Amino acid sequence: MWGSICITLLFLLITAALAGCAIAPANPDNPSIPNGETSTPNLPDEEKETVSPPAEEANIPSNPPVEYKTAWPDLTVTSSSGHLVNSCVPDSLRDKATTLTTSDGVHLSALVLGSGTKGVLLAHEQGYNICSFLDMGVELADHGYLVVIPEYRDHGASQSTGDTQPIDLDADAALSELARLGAERVFLAGASCGGSTAIIAGVRQELPIEGLIILSSPAQCGSHDAIPGVKEIKVPSLFVFSPGDYGGSIEKHVRQLYKASGAADKTLIVDKSGYHGTDMYHRGEEGEKLRSELISFIKAALD
């Protein structure tokens, strides 16, 4: 009899022990995690509060490619996604090409480099092309900025129209693209008439302007007057010219813009290279020093 009682007691003890060690059912959202536990069970409570799922990337559709007559067909190639782009752009960057459409229906070739909420517009001078600012654009993108470099109408792989006057609309289109891609503020930089129109377009769009760089830009480019716009720009501004450029007329114009500037923090740089626009840092003896100053100025304004 005592043997039967011992066996019964032993059976009851084993059953109770198994019941106490039972495994909780799996969490239906993650079968590897027991129900009632979080994915970070060993973190202190104060650290658990900071854990959140990764943010979803914004799904911004690309601009569709468009067929049109380019300004310089012999220097135009097609990117892998079908966008027309200047052949000066290296193969490794041609997939960054896109097509912008201005408010008057003109199609522009453009490069979009980098990403983020800090936007930079780089606007080339007339007679030049999208590669004028390409080296700066790549460096800025590597530093975490969203850069758009438009190729203005009647230049390179952009549409041939026979009328270069409405280039302020080209700057408008580039700034709109920055906003569409998520830029929350923008730095304006341009050479020659590209700088003039960057000012004009910059003050009439909604993105806050964080800084301005002008390289050899005229106060008036054709029918476009940049003086009223530069008066409205109160943020750090850098104006660069070279004496003797266009017989000294560019110095006069840049000094007019500098004097009219509404910025309290403004700097006038006299580059002695004798070159115009981006050629001052591409071809001047102290070009690398100037380029470094320009990059540092942009970073200081946006960071």
C-alpha positions in Angstrom: 0.0 0.0 0.0 2.8 2.4 0.9 4.3 1.7 -2.5 1.1 2.8 -4.2 0.8 6.0 -2.2 4.4 6.9 -3.0 3.9 6.3 -6.7 0.7 8.5 -6.6 2.5 11.3 -4.8 5.4 11.2 -7.2 3.0 11.4 -10.2 1.2 14.4 -8.7 4.6 16.2 -8.1 5.8 15.6 -11.6 2.4 16.9 -13.1 2.6 20.1 -11.0 6.2 20.7 -12.0 5.4 20.3 -15.7 2.4 22.7 -15.4 4.6 25.3 -13.8 7.1 25.1 -16.6 4.7 25.2 -19.5 5.8 27.4 -22.5 3.6 30.3 -23.3 2.0 30.3 -26.8 3.8 32.1 -29.6 3.1 35.7 -30.3 1.0 35.7 -33.6 2.9 38.8 -34.9 6.3 37.2 -34.4 6.3 33.4 -33.7 9.8 33.6 -32.3 8.7 35.9 -29.4 6.6 34.5 -26.5 3.2 36.2 -26.2 3.1 39.1 -23.9 6.8 40.0 -24.4 8.3 42.7 -26.6 11.1 42.3 -29.2 13.5 44.0 -26.7 12.8 42.0 -23.5 16.2 42.7 -21.9 16.3 46.5 -22.3 15.6 48.8 -19.3 12.3 50.5 -19.4 13.8 53.9 -20.3 15.5 52.4 -23.3 12.5 50.5 -24.5 10.6 53.8 -24.9 13.2 55.0 -27.5 12.9 51.9 -29.7 10.7 52.4 -32.7 10.4 50.7 -36.1 12.5 52.2 -38.9 10.8 55.0 -40.8 9.4 54.1 -44.2 11.2 55.8 -47.1 9.1 58.2 -49.0 8.0 56.7 -52.3 8.5 59.6 -54.7 7.8 58.7 -58.3 10.4 59.6 -60.9 9.7 62.0 -63.6 9.0 60.2 -66.9 11.4 60.6 -69.8 10.2 62.9 -72.6 11.1 63.0 -76.3 12.0 66.4 -77.6 14.5 68.2 -79.9 17.6 68.9 -77.9 19.7 72.0 -78.2 23.0 70.2 -78.8 22.0 66.8 -80.3 25.6 65.8 -81.1 26.4 66.0 -77.4 23.2 64.3 -76.2 22.9 60.7 -75.0 20.1 58.7 -73.4 20.3 57.4 -69.9 19.4 53.8 -68.9 16.0 55.1 -67.8 15.3 57.0 -71.0 16.2 60.5 -70.0 18.2 62.7 -72.3 21.5 63.9 -70.8 24.6 65.8 -71.9 27.4 63.4 -72.9 29.8 65.4 -70.6 28.1 63.6 -67.7 30.2 60.4 -66.8 28.5 57.1 -67.4 28.4 56.5 -63.6 26.2 59.5 -63.1 23.9 59.3 -66.1 21.3 57.3 -64.1 20.9 60.5 -62.0 19.4 62.3 -65.0 15.8 63.4 -65.0 13.5 65.6 -67.1 11.9 68.7 -65.8 9.1 70.6 -67.5 8.8 74.3 -67.0 5.6 76.3 -66.6 5.8 77.3 -70.2 6.1 73.7 -71.3 9.8 73.5 -72.1 11.6 70.2 -71.2 14.9 70.5 -69.4 17.6 67.9 -68.7 18.7 67.9 -65.1 20.7 65.9 -62.6 19.5 65.0 -59.1 22.3 64.1 -56.8 22.0 63.0 -53.1 19.0 63.2 -50.9 17.6 64.8 -47.8 15.8 67.9 -46.7 18.6 70.4 -47.3 18.4 71.4 -51.0 21.0 73.1 -53.2 20.3 74.7 -56.6 23.4 74.9 -58.9 22.6 77.1 -61.9 25.2 77.3 -64.8 26.0 80.3 -66.9 24.7 80.8 -70.4 26.9 79.2 -73.1 28.0 76.5 -70.6 26.4 73.2 -69.6 25.2 71.0 -66.8 28.8 69.8 -66.0 29.9 73.4 -65.0 28.8 72.6 -61.4 29.0 68.8 -61.6 32.1 68.4 -59.3 30.6 70.7 -56.6 27.3 68.9 -56.9 28.8 65.5 -56.4 30.8 66.7 -53.4 27.7 68.3 -51.8 25.7 65.2 -52.4 28.4 63.1 -50.7 28.0 65.5 -47.7 24.3 64.7 -47.4 22.6 67.4 -49.4 20.0 67.1 -52.1 21.3 68.8 -55.2 19.6 69.7 -58.5 21.6 70.9 -61.5 19.3 72.0 -64.3 20.6 72.5 -67.9 18.9 75.6 -69.1 16.8 75.7 -72.2 18.7 75.9 -75.5 21.7 74.3 -73.8 23.0 70.8 -74.0 20.4 68.1 -73.7 17.6 70.5 -72.8 15.0 71.5 -75.3 15.8 73.8 -78.2 13.4 76.7 -78.2 15.1 79.5 -80.0 14.3 81.8 -77.1 16.6 81.9 -74.1 14.9 84.8 -72.3 12.5 82.8 -70.0 15.4 81.1 -68.2 14.0 82.3 -64.9 11.3 79.6 -65.5 14.1 77.1 -65.7 15.2 78.0 -62.2 11.6 77.8 -61.1 11.4 74.2 -62.4 14.6 73.2 -60.6 13.4 74.7 -57.3 10.0 72.9 -57.7 11.9 69.6 -58.2 13.8 70.2 -55.0 10.6 70.8 -53.1 8.9 67.7 -54.7 11.8 65.5 -53.7 11.6 66.6 -50.1 13.8 69.6 -49.6 12.6 71.8 -46.8 15.1 74.6 -47.3 17.4 75.6 -50.1 20.7 77.2 -50.9 20.9 79.2 -54.1 24.1 79.1 -56.2 24.6 80.3 -59.7 27.2 81.6 -62.2 26.6 84.5 -64.5 23.0 84.7 -65.6 22.4 81.4 -63.8 23.0 83.3 -60.5 20.8 86.2 -61.6 17.8 83.9 -62.3 18.4 81.8 -59.2 17.9 85.0 -57.2 14.7 85.9 -59.1 13.2 82.5 -58.9 14.4 81.9 -55.3 12.5 84.7 -53.8 9.2 83.8 -55.4 9.1 80.2 -54.3 8.1 78.8 -50.9 11.2 77.0 -49.7 13.1 79.1 -47.1 16.4 80.3 -48.5 19.4 79.5 -46.3 22.2 81.1 -48.4 23.3 82.5 -51.7 26.5 82.3 -53.8 26.9 84.5 -56.9 29.7 83.9 -59.4 30.2 86.7 -61.9 26.4 87.4 -62.1 25.0 90.5 -63.8 22.5 92.6 -61.9 20.4 92.6 -65.1 20.5 89.6 -67.4 18.5 90.6 -70.5 15.0 91.5 -69.2 15.7 89.9 -65.8 16.5 92.3 -63.0 18.0 90.6 -59.9 18.3 93.7 -57.8 14.7 93.6 -56.3 15.2 89.9 -55.4 18.6 90.2 -53.8 17.2 93.0 -51.6 14.8 90.4 -50.1 17.5 87.8 -49.4 18.6 88.3 -45.8 20.7 85.1 -45.3 24.5 84.7 -45.6 25.5 85.7 -49.1 28.8 85.4 -51.0 29.6 87.4 -54.2 32.6 86.6 -56.4 34.0 88.4 -59.4 37.3 88.7 -61.2 38.6 92.2 -62.3 38.7 92.7 -66.0 36.0 90.1 -66.7 34.0 91.4 -69.7 36.1 94.6 -69.7 35.3 95.3 -66.0 31.5 95.3 -66.5 31.0 92.2 -64.4 32.8 93.7 -61.5 30.4 96.7 -61.7 27.4 94.4 -61.8 28.5 92.1 -58.9 29.3 95.1 -56.8 25.7 96.4 -57.5 24.3 93.1 -56.3 26.5 93.1 -53.2 25.5 96.7 -52.3 21.8 96.0 -52.8 21.9 92.7 -50.9 19.6 92.6 -47.9 22.0 90.3 -46.0 23.7 91.5 -42.9 26.3 88.7 -43.3 27.6 89.2 -46.8 31.1 88.8 -48.3 32.7 90.1 -51.5 35.5 88.0 -52.9 37.8 89.4 -55.6 39.3 86.6 -57.6 42.4 87.6 -59.5 42.2 84.8 -62.1 40.6 86.9 -64.8 38.1 84.1 -65.5 34.3 84.2 -65.6 31.8 82.2 -63.6 32.7 78.6 -62.7 36.0 79.0 -64.7 37.3 81.0 -61.8 37.6 77.8 -59.7 38.0 75.4 -62.6 40.9 77.2 -64.3 42.2 79.9 -62.0 45.6 79.4 -60.2 43.9 79.5 -56.8 40.8 77.7 -58.1 40.9 74.8 -55.6 41.1 77.3 -52.7 38.0 79.2 -54.1 36.1 75.9 -54.6 36.9 74.9 -51.1 35.6 78.3 -49.8 32.4 77.8 -51.8 31.7 74.3 -50.4 32.5 75.4 -46.9 30.1 78.4 -47.2 27.3 76.2 -48.4 27.8 73.7 -45.6 28.0 76.4 -42.9 24.7 77.9 -44.1 22.8 74.6 -44.2 24.2 72.8 -41.2 
